[in-house]
Amino acid sequence: MSDIDTWLAAFRTQAAGLPGAGLPWLATIRQRAIERFADEGWPTNRLENWRHTSLAFLGQQRFVVAQAGSSPQAAIDGLRSGDEGGHWLVFVDGVFAPAMSAIGALPAGAQVCALSEAMTRFPERVEAAF
């Protein structure tokens, strides 16, 4: 099985469990993207925009959907001095961690949340952004 076939099989296995799996518009975007990947594969250095970048190693990696895990709170606390301005957003394994983040007052209408949460709470906003 080629690395492309391995990635396609992993997508088929995990697609139903991805955030927003029940949103028809998102399913359409994902389906188009995976079909394009199946047709074209990984970009190679024969393409002008990729001529200095090799993704060969990436194609050999195995990735899974991130699951909730242990908290890196001590490492995060070591990075903060406590007097930073603005907002401090923390992501653990690619997943927004609101309990570890420091979000101050936001402008009217602004929301900060995980994309998976936004797809449930504000599906029309997410769809409009895509």
N, C-alpha and C positions, 0 to 999 in steps of 0.2 A: 504494500500500500504506500503510495507517495505521501509526502508531507501535506500536499493539498488535500488528498483524500482523507487524511487523518483529521485535518481541520474541518472539513465538510462534515465528517461523521460526528465530530465533537459538537458542532453547531446543531445538527439534527437532534442529538441527545439532550442538549441543554436548552434549546430554544423555548420550549414550553415553560421552563422555570425562570426565564429572564424577567426582570421587571418590565411591566407594561405588555406582557405577552397577550393579554386579552384586548389590546387596542388594535382594531383593524388597520388603521392608518400606519401604525408602527410596524405591524406584521408585514405590510406591503413594502415599507422601506427596507426592513431587514431581509426580506425575500429577494428584492432587487439587488441588494448589496452582496448577498451570498451567491447569487447567480452570476454576478459580475466577477466575483472572486473565483468561482469555479471556471469561468471562461478565460480569465486573464491570468490567474495565479498571482504570485507575489511580484511586485515591481522589480525589475532588474536594472543593472547599470547600463543596459542598452537604451533605456529611456532617458532622455535629456535631463529631466527633473530628478532622476535617481542615479545619475552617472557617477557620483562620488559616494554613494551609499549602498551597502550590501545588506540585504535582509535575509541572506541565506541562513544565518544562525537563528533568526527569529522563527523561520519556518520549521525548524527542528524542535522548537520548544512546545511544551504542553501546558496549556492554561485551563483553569477551571473558574467558574463563577465564584467570586469571593464570598466567603461565609463569615459570620460574626466570629471573632476570635478574642485573644487576650488583649488587654489594654496596655498600650505603650505610654501610660500617663506619666511615668517618671521621666522618660525621654522628652516628652513634650514640656513638662514643667522646667526641665533644664534649659530649654530653648527660650523660654519667656522670661523677661525681666519684670513684667508686670506693669510697665509704663509705656507699652507700645501704643501708638495711636491707631485708629482705624479698627478693622475687624480681623480676627484670627480664626481662620477656617482650618479644621483638622480633618484629614482624610486618612483612614486606615485601610490598607489594601484596596484603595480606590473607592472606598465607601465613606461618605460624609459622616463624621462623628460629632453630632451636635453637643453632646455632653462634654466633650473635650475642647470645643470651640468657644471663642469669646466673641459674641456678636453684639455690638452696641445697637443704638437706635438706628433704624433703617428709614430711608425716605418713604413717604406714603406710597403704598402699592408694591413696594419691594418685598420679595420673599427670599429666604435662604433655607433650602432644604435639599434632601437627596433627590436626584432626578426620579427615582422610583416612587418617592412620596409625591412629588409634583405630578406625576402621571396619574395618580389616584385623586389628589386634591384639586388639581388645576389642569385636567386633560386638554381643554381647549387652548390654554396658553402654550402648553408643550407642543401640541400639534401645529400651532401657528408659527412656532420657532423653527420647526422642521419643514 
